[in-house]
Amino acid sequence: MAGATPGFGLLPGDSARYISSRNSEIDTTGNTVIEVTWCGDKRRMFFEDGPIFVLRDDTPTEVVARYRNGRVAAVAADFGRGRVGVVGPHPETDQSWYTNGLTKRDLGTRARNTEAWMQHRRVGSCVVVGCDAAT
């Protein structure tokens, strides 16, 4: 919904299904765990048919995470007088999300993933999300 077709146009670009992208290792729309590179670190996160973000080259964005095939998994971008952050996998999950035989052991610790996404600094009344943000 962050993209343009359909969506709210929150990003300088669009979004598409990760499982339909070239070299995607995921072939299900159901619950699974996916590996992403998040601020340079490999992490496993809950995933359920999440998007990739296809960004225009002419706009400033901060890519926070990439899928194994190199496509953008999480990004922060300017929007209006603020910023918007969007993510395809789910770093915020807890045990209640895990069904169909998935367990926290498949993922690692929720705290580590949530901390990675919520790492932020306040600038005025805005929260800026990013890899280099002070906590």
C-alpha positions as CSV (number, residue, x, y, z in Angstrom):
1,M,0.0,0.0,0.0
2,A,3.0,2.3,0.2
3,G,3.5,2.2,-3.6
4,A,1.6,3.8,-6.3
5,T,-0.3,0.9,-8.0
6,P,-2.4,0.5,-6.0
7,G,-1.4,2.5,-2.9
8,F,-1.0,5.8,-1.2
9,G,2.0,7.0,-3.2
10,L,4.2,7.3,-0.1
11,L,7.4,6.3,-1.8
12,P,9.4,7.7,-4.7
13,G,8.7,4.6,-6.8
14,D,6.5,1.6,-6.4
15,S,6.2,-1.8,-4.7
16,A,5.8,-5.3,-6.1
17,R,5.5,-8.9,-4.7
18,Y,8.9,-10.3,-3.5
19,I,7.9,-13.9,-4.4
20,S,7.4,-12.7,-8.1
21,S,10.8,-11.0,-8.3
22,R,13.7,-12.7,-10.1
23,N,15.7,-15.1,-7.9
24,S,13.3,-15.0,-5.0
25,E,14.0,-18.1,-2.8
26,I,10.4,-17.9,-1.4
27,D,7.6,-19.6,-3.4
28,T,4.7,-19.4,-1.0
29,T,2.3,-16.7,0.1
30,G,2.0,-18.3,3.5
31,N,3.9,-17.8,6.7
32,T,7.6,-18.4,6.5
33,V,11.0,-17.0,7.6
34,I,13.2,-15.1,5.3
35,E,16.8,-13.9,5.5
36,V,17.5,-10.3,4.9
37,T,20.6,-8.1,5.2
38,W,19.6,-5.4,7.6
39,C,22.0,-2.5,8.1
40,G,24.8,-4.8,6.9
41,D,23.8,-7.7,9.3
42,K,22.1,-10.9,8.1
43,R,18.8,-11.5,10.0
44,R,16.0,-13.9,9.7
45,M,12.5,-12.4,10.0
46,F,8.9,-13.5,9.7
47,F,7.6,-13.1,6.2
48,E,4.1,-13.4,4.6
49,D,4.0,-12.4,0.9
50,G,5.7,-9.1,1.6
51,P,6.7,-6.5,-1.0
52,I,9.9,-5.3,-2.6
53,F,10.3,-1.6,-3.1
54,V,11.3,-0.3,-6.6
55,L,12.7,3.1,-6.1
56,R,13.4,5.9,-8.6
57,D,17.1,6.7,-8.9
58,D,16.5,10.5,-8.8
59,T,15.2,10.7,-5.2
60,P,17.1,10.5,-1.9
61,T,16.2,7.3,0.0
62,E,17.9,5.2,2.7
63,V,17.8,1.5,2.0
64,V,17.7,-0.2,5.4
65,A,17.4,-3.8,4.3
66,R,17.7,-6.0,1.2
67,Y,16.5,-9.5,0.4
68,R,18.9,-12.2,-0.6
69,N,18.3,-11.4,-4.3
70,G,19.4,-7.8,-3.8
71,R,15.9,-6.3,-4.0
72,V,14.9,-3.6,-1.4
73,A,13.2,-5.0,1.7
74,A,13.0,-1.9,3.9
75,V,13.5,1.8,3.1
76,A,13.1,5.2,4.6
77,A,12.3,8.2,2.3
78,D,11.3,11.8,2.5
79,F,7.6,12.4,2.2
80,G,6.0,15.9,2.4
81,R,7.6,17.6,5.4
82,G,8.5,14.3,7.1
83,R,9.8,10.8,6.4
84,V,8.2,7.4,5.9
85,G,9.6,4.0,6.6
86,V,8.3,0.8,5.0
87,V,9.3,-2.8,5.3
88,G,8.4,-6.0,3.5
89,P,9.2,-8.7,6.2
90,H,8.0,-8.3,9.8
91,P,10.6,-7.5,12.4
92,E,7.9,-6.7,14.9
93,T,6.5,-10.2,15.2
94,D,6.0,-12.2,18.4
95,Q,5.3,-15.9,19.0
96,S,1.5,-15.4,18.2
97,W,2.4,-14.8,14.5
98,Y,4.0,-18.3,14.1
99,T,1.7,-21.0,12.7
100,N,2.1,-24.0,10.4
101,G,5.1,-25.3,12.3
102,L,7.2,-22.1,12.5
103,T,8.8,-21.4,15.8
104,K,10.9,-18.6,17.3
105,R,13.8,-21.0,16.9
106,D,13.4,-20.5,13.2
107,L,13.8,-16.8,13.6
108,G,16.1,-15.9,16.4
109,T,15.1,-13.3,18.9
110,R,12.3,-10.9,18.4
111,A,14.1,-8.2,20.4
112,R,17.1,-8.2,18.0
113,N,14.8,-7.7,14.9
114,T,12.5,-5.2,16.6
115,E,15.5,-3.2,17.8
116,A,16.9,-3.1,14.3
117,W,13.7,-1.6,12.9
118,M,12.9,0.7,15.7
119,Q,16.4,2.2,16.0
120,H,15.7,5.9,15.7
121,R,16.5,9.4,16.7
122,R,14.1,12.3,17.2
123,V,14.4,15.4,15.1
124,G,11.9,17.9,16.3
125,S,8.6,16.0,16.5
126,C,9.6,13.5,13.8
127,V,11.2,10.0,14.2
128,V,13.9,9.3,11.7
129,V,14.5,5.6,11.0
130,G,17.8,4.4,9.8
131,C,20.9,2.3,10.2
132,D,23.1,5.0,11.6
133,A,20.6,6.5,13.9
134,A,21.4,7.0,17.6
135,T,19.3,5.1,20.0
